């Protein structure tokens, strides 16, 4: 056997027995509030383009291994069309936009998901399931394994309440089942640029329970971020897709791109957005 053959056999042995392991990177993107009802829906249906809200951002989203968003509306049959009011819903057709954008999982724990009651929530889960989009926010843990790393996802709505023992227990138990635990949190005050004392108190509780990352929503403005213990907290990512075109701050958003190598965070990219066109965000950095 010549030297080249020996080297090839040795290389095959390393590969076959797992001695020559290359740890692949895993890219996650977290987005702000996504609301596909009201004027977002009427605009998309009027121009016959269900992908309209995501046309300028889908390329980056689809490049990630996991995309996690907060879905701010139920998805129901016979959703009434309208451009005003605060009772949100979206036609099931609007899920096509989420699929086009490569959204893998959404949080349903927010102050609008029950706009059409428990039946609206049941239908929302059904349509997400039918379209292969995972969901959290109803006391459930979702685990997505990528490149031999288990990423866990939870969702909570703490806009008017604080964490209960059952919530903290869910975080503790979930942390034992995953490598990285990501918690989506609806909290804080609308149209504020800084997290309030209640958000900071809740962040401390969730950190101590075992959350690795807290992804905040609800204020509709981008808020500050900080380390709380060993937990990175993004208090609010602002809007991602919304029809709040009446102010500069509500047209801005932030997405977070985390790149892991195995269980280790390699890089954090902050991706700024701006809705220059109606309810259609575009990367600005």
C-alpha positions in Angstrom: 0.0 0.0 0.0 1.5 3.3 -1.0 1.6 6.5 1.2 -1.5 8.0 -0.5 -3.6 4.9 0.2 -2.5 4.9 3.8 -3.5 8.5 4.2 -6.9 7.9 2.6 -7.6 4.9 4.9 -6.6 7.0 7.9 -8.9 9.9 6.9 -11.8 7.5 6.4 -11.2 6.0 9.9 -11.3 9.5 11.4 -14.6 10.3 9.7 -16.3 7.0 10.3 -15.4 6.9 14.0 -16.3 10.6 14.6 -12.7 11.5 15.3 -12.6 14.2 12.7 -15.5 16.4 13.7 -16.2 19.8 12.2 -18.6 21.8 14.4 -21.0 23.6 12.1 -22.4 27.1 12.8 -26.0 27.6 13.6 -27.7 30.9 12.8 -30.8 32.2 14.7 -32.8 35.3 14.0 -35.3 36.9 16.4 -37.7 39.5 15.1 -40.1 42.0 16.7 -43.8 42.1 16.5 -45.5 40.6 13.4 -49.1 41.7 12.9 -50.7 40.3 9.7 -54.2 41.6 10.2 -55.9 45.0 9.8 -54.3 47.1 7.1 -51.5 44.7 6.5 -54.0 42.0 5.4 -56.1 44.3 3.3 -53.1 45.8 1.6 -51.6 42.3 0.8 -55.0 40.9 -0.5 -55.7 44.1 -2.5 -52.5 43.8 -4.5 -52.8 40.0 -4.6 -49.4 39.5 -3.0 -49.4 37.5 0.3 -45.7 37.9 0.6 -45.8 41.7 0.4 -44.8 42.3 4.1 -41.7 40.3 3.8 -40.5 41.1 0.3 -37.4 43.1 1.4 -36.3 40.9 4.4 -37.0 37.3 3.3 -33.5 36.9 1.8 -31.8 37.3 5.2 -34.4 35.5 7.2 -34.3 32.4 4.9 -30.5 32.3 5.3 -30.9 31.5 9.0 -31.3 28.0 10.5 -34.1 29.2 12.9 -36.3 32.3 12.7 -38.4 33.1 15.8 -41.1 35.9 15.7 -43.9 37.2 17.9 -47.2 36.7 16.1 -49.5 39.5 17.3 -52.8 38.2 15.9 -54.9 35.1 15.8 -55.4 33.4 12.4 -59.1 32.5 11.9 -61.7 31.6 9.3 -63.8 34.5 8.1 -61.6 37.2 9.5 -63.4 40.5 8.9 -61.6 42.9 6.7 -60.9 46.4 8.1 -58.3 49.1 8.5 -59.0 50.2 12.0 -59.7 49.0 15.5 -57.7 46.9 18.0 -59.3 43.6 17.6 -56.8 41.8 15.3 -57.1 38.7 13.2 -55.7 37.5 9.9 -57.0 35.3 7.1 -55.3 31.9 7.0 -54.0 32.9 3.5 -51.6 35.3 5.3 -49.5 32.4 6.6 -48.0 32.2 3.1 -46.0 35.3 4.0 -44.6 33.6 7.1 -43.6 30.6 5.0 -42.1 32.7 2.3 -40.0 34.5 4.9 -38.8 31.2 6.4 -40.3 31.8 9.9 -39.9 28.6 11.8 -41.5 29.3 15.2 -43.8 32.0 16.6 -44.7 33.2 20.1 -48.5 33.3 20.7 -48.3 34.7 24.3 -49.4 38.3 23.9 -52.3 40.6 24.5 -53.9 40.2 21.1 -53.9 36.4 20.6 -57.2 36.0 22.4 -59.0 38.8 20.4 -61.3 36.1 19.1 -61.4 34.0 22.2 -60.2 30.4 22.8 -61.7 29.3 19.5 -59.5 31.9 17.8 -56.4 30.5 19.5 -57.4 26.9 18.6 -57.7 27.9 14.9 -54.4 29.7 15.0 -52.6 26.6 16.3 -54.4 24.5 13.7 -53.3 26.6 10.8 -49.8 27.0 12.0 -49.5 23.2 12.5 -50.9 22.6 9.0 -48.2 24.9 7.5 -45.3 23.5 9.5 -44.8 26.5 11.7 -44.1 25.7 15.4 -45.6 27.8 18.2 -45.0 28.5 21.9 -46.8 30.5 24.5 -49.4 28.1 25.9 -47.3 26.5 28.6 -45.3 24.4 26.0 -41.7 24.0 25.3 -40.5 23.6 21.7 -37.1 22.0 21.0 -35.4 22.5 17.7 -32.1 20.6 17.3 -29.6 21.9 14.9 -26.0 20.7 14.4 -26.2 18.6 17.6 -27.3 21.5 19.7 -30.8 21.6 21.3 -32.4 25.0 21.2 -35.5 25.4 23.5 -38.2 28.0 23.0 -40.8 29.3 25.4 -43.3 32.2 25.4 -45.0 34.3 28.1 -47.3 37.3 28.4 -46.4 39.4 31.4 -48.0 42.7 30.2 -50.4 42.8 33.2 -49.0 40.0 35.5 -45.8 38.8 36.9 -44.3 35.3 36.6 -46.1 32.7 38.8 -44.4 29.6 40.3 -45.7 27.5 37.4 -44.0 29.8 34.9 -40.6 29.7 36.7 -40.9 25.9 37.1 -41.6 25.6 33.4 -38.3 27.5 32.7 -36.4 25.4 35.2 -37.6 22.1 33.8 -37.1 23.2 30.2 -33.5 24.2 30.9 -32.7 20.6 31.9 -33.9 19.4 28.4 -32.0 21.8 26.2 -28.6 23.4 25.6 -29.8 26.9 24.9 -33.1 28.3 26.3 -34.7 31.2 24.5 -37.7 32.9 26.1 -40.0 35.3 24.2 -41.6 37.8 26.6 -44.5 40.2 26.1 -44.1 43.0 28.7 -43.5 46.6 29.4 -45.2 49.8 28.3 -46.1 50.8 24.8 -44.2 53.6 23.1 -41.3 53.8 25.6 -37.6 53.6 24.7 -36.4 52.3 28.1 -37.4 49.2 30.0 -39.3 49.9 33.2 -38.6 48.6 36.7 -41.1 45.8 36.3 -39.5 44.4 33.2 -36.1 44.5 35.0 -37.6 42.6 37.9 -39.1 40.0 35.7 -35.9 39.6 33.7 -34.1 38.9 37.0 -36.6 36.2 37.9 -36.5 34.5 34.5 -32.7 34.6 34.4 -32.4 33.0 37.8 -34.9 30.3 36.6 -32.6 29.4 33.7 -33.4 31.5 30.6 -30.3 32.1 28.5 -31.9 34.7 26.2 -35.0 36.9 26.7 -36.6 38.4 23.6 -39.0 41.2 24.5 -42.0 42.6 22.6 -45.0 44.8 23.1 -43.7 48.4 23.4 -43.6 48.8 19.6 -40.4 50.8 20.1 -36.9 49.4 20.3 -35.7 49.4 23.9 -32.4 48.9 25.6 -30.6 45.6 26.1 -28.3 44.3 28.9 -26.9 41.3 30.6 -28.9 40.2 33.7 -26.8 37.6 35.4 -25.8 35.2 32.6 -28.8 36.1 30.5 -28.8 38.4 27.6 -32.0 40.5 27.6 -33.4 42.4 24.6 -36.2 44.3 26.3 -38.0 45.2 23.0 -37.2 44.6 19.4 -39.9 47.0 18.3 -42.1 46.3 15.3 -41.1 44.0 12.5 -44.3 43.9 10.3 -47.1 46.3 11.5 -49.3 49.0 10.1 -48.3 51.6 12.7 -47.0 54.0 10.1 -48.0 57.2 12.1 -44.6 57.7 13.8 -40.9 57.3 13.2 -40.3 55.1 16.2 -43.1 52.6 15.3 -41.6 52.3 11.8 -38.3 51.2 13.2 -37.4 47.7 14.3 -34.5 45.5 15.3 -33.8 41.9 14.6 -31.1 39.9 16.4 -28.9 37.4 14.7 -27.0 35.0 17.0 -24.5 32.6 15.5 -23.5 29.6 17.5 -20.7 27.1 17.1 -22.0 24.1 18.9 -23.2 25.5 22.3 -21.0 28.5 22.2 -22.1 31.9 21.0 -19.7 33.0 18.3 -21.3 36.3 17.2 -24.2 38.7 17.7 -25.4 40.8 14.8 -28.0 43.6 15.4 -30.0 44.1 12.2 -31.8 47.4 12.0 -35.0 47.8 10.0 -37.2 50.6 8.8 -40.7 50.5 7.3 -40.3 53.1 4.6 -43.1 51.4 2.5 -46.4 50.7 4.2 -46.0 47.7 6.6 -43.0 46.5 4.6 -39.7 46.5 6.6 -36.3 46.8 4.9 -32.8 46.3 6.3 -31.1 49.6 6.8 -27.6 48.5 7.9 
